[in-house]
Structure formats: C-alpha cells, structure tokens
Amino acid sequence: MKVLHISTYEKKGGAAIAAFRLNEAMNRYGIDSKMLVCRVSAHSSENPYLRNARWIKLKQSFLSHCSQLFQKYCLKSEFVFSLGHFGIHISKLPEVVDADVIYIHWINHNFLSIKEIHRLLRLGKPVVIFMHDMWAITGGCHHSFECKKYESECKKCPDIHRDLFRNVVSSTFKKKKRLLSPYKNLYVIASSQWMSDCVKRSALFGTHFLKTIPLTIDLDVFKPYDKTEACKILELSPAKRYILFAANGGDANPHKGWSYFKKALSLLNKHGVEALVLGSTVKEEDKAGLPIRSMGYFRDEHSLALLYSAADVLVVPSLAESFGQVIVEAFACGTLAVGFNVGGIPDLIKHLQTGYLADYKDSASLSSGIEWALVHGNDADLKNNLQEFVRQNISYNAIARQHVETLKRCISDLSE
C-alpha cells in the first residue's frame, strides 16, 4: 500500500507536525508512506516538495496579500479563515498518480483549492480528509466556536460584517457540497470525539465519516526525563515549580486563552512558582507583574521533551481545540495537564486521573486546577496513568495499525 500525505507545511504548525508524525509512524509500521508538501522546513528534507516556479511564488504572494486584506476588512474577529478558491495543480504529479491512498491534511494558505481536491477525487482512489480543524465542513472558518451554521448551509456568517462576503461564504459552502460531497471515495477521519460529532452533524460530510483516530507522537523522543537534569540543561531552577503555557503564537493568539491563563495565575499563591510561555515572546507590559518567562520557540523535539519534564503542569486554556497535541506530549513526559472542558480536550484529560478539566472560560476554575496539579504532580499512580494512556492510545504502532486497518477496508469497499 502506497500512502501520500498532502500538507501545506512539512513541520510548521501543529497540523503539519501531526501529519509528519503520522507519515513517520506508517513508515515504521511497514507502509510505503510519503508526504507531499508545498513548503519544507529544510531543503535537506526527504519528503517531495514543490520547487515552485517564480510565477507560482508570485501568485501565492499575491493571494496571501488578498487573504490578509480580507481578514482585516471583512472579519469581525481575529480567527483563521480560508475560502479555498485558489491553489496549485498537483493531481498529475507522479507522487499523486503513484499513490494508492491520498491523505489531505492542512492544505490552506493557497496550496490546494476546493477544485483541486475535486480533481484528486476524480482519480478514483480513496481520499481521506484528516480533520485538523473544521475548515473542510464550513464555508471558510477553521473553527466555528458557538456557530452551528455548518450543519445547514453557512448562510449569513456571523463573523463577516459585509453582506457581499457573507454571500461568498455561503457560495463556498455550496461549492464544496457540489464538488466534493457526491464522491463515494471521500472519507473523513477525525482525531477526537468532539470533531467526529461535528463531522456527523455537518451538511457536507456527515455520510462520509469513517473513524476517530487520535494524533500520534514518538514515545522514543517524548518520555520522562529527570527534572533536575532537564532544568540544568534549560538553565532553569530545579527548586521552582513551573507552569507551562504552550501555544503557537502564545499570548498573541486570543483563541489559545492567554487572558484566562494570566487571570488564573493572578489567583495563585505565587511563592516559588513561575510560568513558562512556549511559542512566543511575552512583552514586559503584558506580564502585569506576574512571574512569567518567555521560552520562545523550540525547534527540536528533544528540547521540547526536556521542557515538559522540567514543568510541573501544562495549562491548555484553549477556547477551541480539535485535539490537543501538546497535552499528549506532556503526558508522555510525565506531566499533568489542566485545560478547559471543550473540543477534543476531554478525550485526553480525564478529570483527576490524567489532569484537571476546568469549567469553560472560568479562570478561577483554571486556577484551582493548576493548584491541584502542583500538589499531585508527583503522585506515582497519576504518573502511571499518563504513561499507560500514551502507550495504549497514542504510540506510533497503535495509531499506524488503526489507520492501516481502516484503509484496507476502504480499498476493499471501493473494489467491490
């Protein structure tokens, strides 16, 4: 079986990292698996990528500028939105033609258009949309939050404040329904029960839902390290208790819940406690006198595992989360997690067993969870729960096996 994973990025952003790991897991399982990406992390990459002609780069630059203008002048709030009308033609590339199964991961930022996904479906192979967010089932938003319009037709989008573009969102939804929904070789896999439920309720792909399969991580990399040693390497104090906030964009991403995290910190007994922020540099004026240290970006997974091992608790106050990849990374390193009871987080955080589920958008509840984790972080039974959870549910072997068994059924169904 030859599997091709298509992703805009190779290892930039959570969705791309998840796709990269799944590709790696499948290869270790004995599957001939490749990634086709638009932008690699390094030109020494073994994955095929598009060596874009100058005109393609200019086109993507222009479309990116148009997208930024749309975000700035047409959206009511700061959130990720992609219409998906433009992209690059890839359906005739040898990697695509040679594949038995095609996985579509996060393909926005003008990489694959809706029409190009349609062309991939016309090849007749099983095409699996892996739901890293909600884009595939909406008129353009990547997370709908409280909005349920994707269950009908995405009419009168509440996040668009210009009537003309509200119609564009609705027409985009109809375009997906016309070009994608009719194909029986289209399958949808989601990483959490919450996302699976969203797909089942959607007007687009409700009948295409296949299975819930979590994201995977490499347990040879993400494993417990001695806290004292980890702190020494990272130039942290082993005497302190560290609260880790990890999010791409950090405090600059409002949907990652920075304001709730900061409020929760202010309610804590802060003696001997310091917050570590991964994924951004927090400005001094944004710290509000709280013990907060910016860790910037970690480019290698070993250093990231050391950081999780140095931390006493990971806090994930996301307002929308399709899975929570950082949570299982922390679990594998023996660190409890605290997060809001939203999205895919409850699949991972079992209240008072692998962490603490706080009430949604409640900083006081979040603060209570942090205090609980600081008290119980070294409990042997809890640490055993974390290790058992990732071994059984998240390991490369466990996840690759689920995907392969599922794909074999898809190929068999289409051949009948």
N, C-alpha and C positions, 0 to 999 in steps of 0.2 A: 504493500500500500504506500503510495506517494502522497504526502500531505504538503500543501503550500499555505503558509500563514501570511496574510497580507496586512500590512500595518504602515501608517504614515511614517512613524519613527521606529528606530531599532530599540533604543533603550532610554528614550527621553519621555518621562511621564509614567504614571502608574500603569496605564493600559498597555503601553508599549513594553514595559518591563514584564508584565504578566504574559504577553504574547511570546516574548523572548524565552521566558522560563518554560512555557508550555512546549514550545518548539524543542528546547533542550531536553525536557522530560521525555518527549516522544522519541527522540533520537536514542536516548539511553535505554528506552524500552524496546528498541529494535526496529522502530519505524523510520522510513526514509522521509524525514521532515525537513523543510526549508522555510525560511522567511523571505518575502519579497517586500522591500521597504523603499520608501521614497527618499528618506534621509537617514544615513547611517551615523553611528556615534563616532566611528573611526574608519578611515579608508582601508585599514587592515582587516576589516570585518570579512568573515567568511560568507555572510549572507549576501545574496544578489541584491543590488540596489540600482535605482535608475540613474544612470550617468546622463543627467539632463542636458539637452542641447540648450544653447544660450536663450533661444526664443521661449523654451518651456520655463526656464527660470524667470524670464521677464514676465511671462504670462502669470506665473504663480505669485510673483511680487505684486503685480497689478491687482490681482484678485484678492490678495491678502489686504492690500490697502483699502479696497472696496468693502471688505468684510469689517475692517476697523471702523470705517465711516458708518456702516450700518449699525454696528454695536453702539457707536457713540450717539447717533442722532435718532435712532428708531426704537431702541430698547429702553424700558422703564428702569431696569435694574441691571447690575453687573452680573451677568451669567453667560455661560458658554452657549453660543447659538450658531448653527451651521445650516445653510439652506441645501447645500449639496448639488447645485446645478452645474458646477464646472469641475473638471479634473483632467486626468491623463488617461489615454487609451492603453490598456495593458492586456486585453483579452487575447491578443495574438502573440504575446511573448512566449518563448519556449518553456519557461518555468511554469506558466499557466497551462499551456497546451499539454505538458507532460504530467501534470498533477492528476491524481485520482480523486482527491477531495480538496476543496478550497475553503479555508477559514478566512472570514472577514472580521478583522479586529477594529481598532480605532483608525478610520481611514479619512478623516476630515482634514481641514487646512488645505482644501483643493487638491487632494490626491485622487480619490475615487469619487465620481459623480454618481447620482442615482442611476443615470442611463448606463454608466459603465458596469455597475452591479447587475443591471438588466442583461448586458452583453455576457457577463460571466454566467448568469443563469441559463442563457440560451445555449451554452456549451453542453448542457445536459448532465454535468457532474453534480454530485452533492455539494451544495454551497451552504456552509454553516456561518451564520451571523452570531458572533460571540458578543453578548451584551455587556460591554464595559460601562455603558451608561444607557440613557433612554433614547438616544438620537434616532435609532432605527425605527422606533414606533411612534415618533412625534412628527410635527410639521417643521421641526428645526431645533428645538431646545434639547440640551443634553440631560437636563433634569427638570421635571415638571413641577416638583415640590407639591403643593396642595392642589394644583390644577389637574383635572381628570378629563380634559377635552380630548386627549389622545384615545379615549375609549369610544369616541364618536368620529368627529372629523376635524378637530383642531380649528374650529371656527372661532373668530373673534378672540384671538390670542391675548390674554391679559397682560402680557409683558411687552406688547408692541403698542406704542402710543400714537401711531399714524395709521389711519384707516387703510391707505393704499397697501402698506406692508402687511397688515392683518390678512388681506386677501392673498398675498404672496405665500404666507404661512399655510393657509388653507389649501391653496393650489399645490404646494409642495407635498402636503399630506396626500392629496388625491393622486399626485404623480407617482408616489411610492406605491399607492394601492393599485394603480393601473399597471405599472411596470414590474412590480416585484411580487405582490400578493398571489397572483394566479399560479405561480410556479410550484409544482409539487416537489421539486428537488431543492427547495429552500427550507432550511432547518434553523431553529433558533436554540442556542444553549445560553443559559444564564448562570451566574456564579452564586446567587443567593436565592432563598425562597421568596424574599420580597420582590426581587427583579423578575423572578418566574411568574409571580402573581400579576405583575404589571403587564407582562407579555400576554398572558392568558386573557386579560381583560381588554387588550388593545384591539382596535378595529382593523389594524393592519395584519398582524401576525399571530393572532390568537390561535388559529388552527395549525400553525407551523411550529409551536413549541415542542421541543424534543426532551430536554432533560436539564436538571440543575446539577452543575458540577463546579465545585469551588476552584479558586485560583490555587496555584501551587508555588512552593518555594523549595530551594535546595537545602535540605537538612544537613548536608555536609558543610555548608557555609554558616547557616543560621542555627547556632547551637549555643548552649550556655558557656560563657567564659567567666573566669574568676573576676569578681567585681574590682578587687584591689588592683589586679593586673590591668584590667580594662581602663580603670581610672588613671593609672600611671601612664599608659600609652597615650591616652587622650588629654593628658595634663589636667585632670580633674581631681578633686579631693575625695578620697575614699571615706572620709569622715562625714561628708554631707549626704543628704538624701536628695535624689534628683528626680524631678518630674519632667517627663519628656513630652513635648508637643511636636509632632512630625507631620508636615503637610507641604505639598508642592505650592510654593507661593506664600506659605506661612501666614503671617499676620496680614498680608495684603489680599488674601483670598477670603472674602466675607463668608463664603459658604462652608469654610472649614471651622467656623465657630470661634475665632480668636477672641472676640469680645466676651463670649461666655467663659472662655478659659481664663482670661485676665480677671474677670469678676470673681470666679471661683478661687483664684489664687489670693485675692484680697481678703477672702473669708477664712483662709487657713491660718493656723499657727505657723508662722514663717521661720521660726528658730531652727537653724541648721538645714533649711530647705532652699533649693534653688531650682528654677525652671530652665530647661534647656530647649531652645527652639531650633528645630532642624528644617531646612528648606527655605530660609530667608534670613535677612539681617534686620533685626528689630531696631528701629530708631530709638535713641535715648528718650525722646519725649513721649514715645508710645509705651515705655515701660512703667510709667506712672509711679516711680519709686519702688516698684516690685523687684524682687531678686530674679532677674531674667538674664540669661546669657544666650547670645546668638551663636549657633554652631555652623551656620552657613549651609553649604551643600556637601554631602559625602558622595564621592564618585565611585568608590569601590565597596562591595558588599561586605567584605571582611571588617572594614572600619565601622560600617553600619551595625554589624552584629556586636562589635565591641561596645558601641554606644548603647544599644538595647541592654546589654549586660551590665553596663555601668548605671543605667537608670533603675529606679525603684518602681516606677509606674509609668505607663504610656497613657496619655489622655487624648481621646479622639472625640472632640465635641462637634463633629460634622453635622450640618443641617440636612445633608443628603449624602448617602454613601451606598453605592451599589454592592460593595463587598467589604472592604477594609483590609487591604493588603498589609499595611503596616502593623495591624493587630496580630496577624499570624506570624509575622517576622518577630515581633516582640515575644509572643508565646514561645516560639522555638528557642529563644534565648533565655527563657525562664522568667519573663517579666509580665506581671499582671497588666490588664488594660481596663480603662474606665471610658465609657462613651455613652452618648445619648441612645435611647431606645428608638432607633429609626433605621430604615433601609435594611441593609444586609448585616448591620452590626449585631443584632440579636442572634444571628446564626453562629456567631463566633464567641461573643461574650455571654456565657451562661452565668446568670446573676449569682454572685458569691461562690462560684465554682471556678471560673476562669477569669473573673473580673467583676466589675460593678456596672450595672445598667442604670444610668441616671435618667430622671424624667426629662423629656424633650424640652430644650431651651430653658432649663432650670439650673442656674449657676449654683444655687445653694445645694441642690441635689448632686451636682457635679463635684462640688467641694467635699461633700460627705463621702462620695465615692473615692476621691483621692485620699482622704484621711483613712478610710477603710483599707485601701491598698498599701499605704505606708505602714500600717500596723501589721497587716497579714502577709506582706510581700515575701517573707522568708519561710512561710508555712510549708512544710515538706509535702503535705497532701495536696495543697494547691499547686505547687510546682510540678508534682507528678501528674495532676490533671492537665496542665499545659502541654507537657511532653507527650502524654498519651493522645491528646486531641490532635496535635500536628502529625504524629506518626500515623494515626489511623485515617485521618481525613485530608491531609494537605501534602503529604510526601510526593515526590516525583513519581514513584512507582504506582501509588494508589490512584493518582489523578490520571496518569497516562493510560492506565488499564481501563478506567471508566470511559475515556474518550475513544480508545480503540474499539472496545466492545460496542459502543454506541455507533461508531462509524461503520462497523461491519454490518450492523442491522440496516443502516441507511442504504449502503451499497446493495445489499441483498433485496431490499424493498424495491429499489429502482430497477433492478434487473429482472424482476418478475413480470 
